[in-house]
Amino acid sequence: MNTTRPRTRAGRTRTYTLIGPDGQPYPSATPGTLGGHRRGHLYGRLDCPSALRAIARGHYVRQRVFFADEATAIAAGYRPCAVCLPARYARWKADREGITTP
């Protein structure tokens, strides 16, 4: 297993900015596994078709945030994306509306 950290061209260790469970940004040597939208308070996969379309149109990038994992995104007050995480979104919505899900 390779445990070396990514290096920039100048040979320095790359730092990523992630959002913590308190909603505050922090530096990390490891990139996030999930992306999100700051204003919409939603999170999803990095390859989410909806997010990629918005980015391609020149939107979303300034509000983009990243999370280490799903638990951190939820703790920070973000909800799942309905497009790339439909089952998690349905569960979140049902919980919010007080509906029992299987």
Contacts in CASP RR format, 6 or more apart in sequence:
PFRMAT RR
TARGET T0000
AUTHOR 0000-0000-0000
METHOD contacts of the structure
MODEL  1
MNTTRPRTRAGRTRTYTLIGPDGQPYPSATPGTLGGHRRGHLYGRLDCPS
ALRAIARGHYVRQRVFFADEATAIAAGYRPCAVCLPARYARWKADREGIT
TP
5 13 0 8 1.000
5 14 0 8 1.000
5 29 0 8 1.000
6 13 0 8 1.000
6 14 0 8 1.000
7 13 0 8 1.000
7 14 0 8 1.000
8 14 0 8 1.000
13 29 0 8 1.000
14 29 0 8 1.000
15 27 0 8 1.000
15 28 0 8 1.000
15 29 0 8 1.000
16 27 0 8 1.000
16 28 0 8 1.000
16 29 0 8 1.000
16 30 0 8 1.000
16 31 0 8 1.000
16 32 0 8 1.000
16 66 0 8 1.000
17 25 0 8 1.000
17 26 0 8 1.000
17 27 0 8 1.000
17 28 0 8 1.000
17 66 0 8 1.000
18 25 0 8 1.000
18 26 0 8 1.000
18 27 0 8 1.000
18 28 0 8 1.000
18 32 0 8 1.000
18 65 0 8 1.000
18 66 0 8 1.000
18 67 0 8 1.000
18 68 0 8 1.000
18 72 0 8 1.000
19 25 0 8 1.000
19 26 0 8 1.000
19 65 0 8 1.000
19 66 0 8 1.000
19 67 0 8 1.000
19 72 0 8 1.000
19 73 0 8 1.000
19 76 0 8 1.000
20 26 0 8 1.000
20 67 0 8 1.000
20 68 0 8 1.000
20 72 0 8 1.000
20 75 0 8 1.000
20 76 0 8 1.000
21 71 0 8 1.000
21 72 0 8 1.000
21 75 0 8 1.000
21 76 0 8 1.000
22 75 0 8 1.000
22 76 0 8 1.000
23 76 0 8 1.000
23 77 0 8 1.000
25 65 0 8 1.000
28 68 0 8 1.000
30 68 0 8 1.000
31 66 0 8 1.000
32 46 0 8 1.000
32 66 0 8 1.000
32 67 0 8 1.000
32 68 0 8 1.000
33 46 0 8 1.000
33 67 0 8 1.000
33 68 0 8 1.000
33 69 0 8 1.000
34 43 0 8 1.000
34 44 0 8 1.000
34 45 0 8 1.000
34 46 0 8 1.000
34 66 0 8 1.000
34 67 0 8 1.000
34 69 0 8 1.000
34 70 0 8 1.000
34 73 0 8 1.000
35 43 0 8 1.000
35 44 0 8 1.000
35 45 0 8 1.000
35 46 0 8 1.000
35 48 0 8 1.000
35 51 0 8 1.000
35 64 0 8 1.000
35 65 0 8 1.000
35 66 0 8 1.000
35 67 0 8 1.000
35 73 0 8 1.000
36 42 0 8 1.000
36 43 0 8 1.000
36 44 0 8 1.000
36 51 0 8 1.000
36 64 0 8 1.000
36 65 0 8 1.000
36 66 0 8 1.000
36 67 0 8 1.000
36 73 0 8 1.000
36 78 0 8 1.000
36 81 0 8 1.000
37 51 0 8 1.000
37 60 0 8 1.000
37 63 0 8 1.000
37 64 0 8 1.000
37 65 0 8 1.000
38 63 0 8 1.000
38 64 0 8 1.000
38 65 0 8 1.000
39 63 0 8 1.000
40 63 0 8 1.000
41 77 0 8 1.000
41 78 0 8 1.000
41 79 0 8 1.000
42 78 0 8 1.000
42 79 0 8 1.000
42 80 0 8 1.000
42 81 0 8 1.000
43 67 0 8 1.000
43 70 0 8 1.000
43 73 0 8 1.000
43 78 0 8 1.000
43 79 0 8 1.000
43 80 0 8 1.000
43 81 0 8 1.000
44 51 0 8 1.000
44 73 0 8 1.000
44 80 0 8 1.000
44 81 0 8 1.000
44 84 0 8 1.000
44 85 0 8 1.000
45 81 0 8 1.000
45 84 0 8 1.000
45 85 0 8 1.000
47 84 0 8 1.000
48 81 0 8 1.000
48 83 0 8 1.000
48 84 0 8 1.000
49 83 0 8 1.000
49 84 0 8 1.000
50 81 0 8 1.000
50 83 0 8 1.000
50 84 0 8 1.000
51 60 0 8 1.000
51 64 0 8 1.000
51 81 0 8 1.000
51 84 0 8 1.000
54 60 0 8 1.000
55 61 0 8 1.000
55 64 0 8 1.000
67 73 0 8 1.000
67 76 0 8 1.000
67 78 0 8 1.000
70 88 0 8 1.000
79 89 0 8 1.000
79 92 0 8 1.000
80 88 0 8 1.000
80 89 0 8 1.000
80 91 0 8 1.000
80 92 0 8 1.000
81 89 0 8 1.000
82 89 0 8 1.000
90 101 0 8 1.000
91 101 0 8 1.000
94 100 0 8 1.000
94 101 0 8 1.000
95 101 0 8 1.000
END
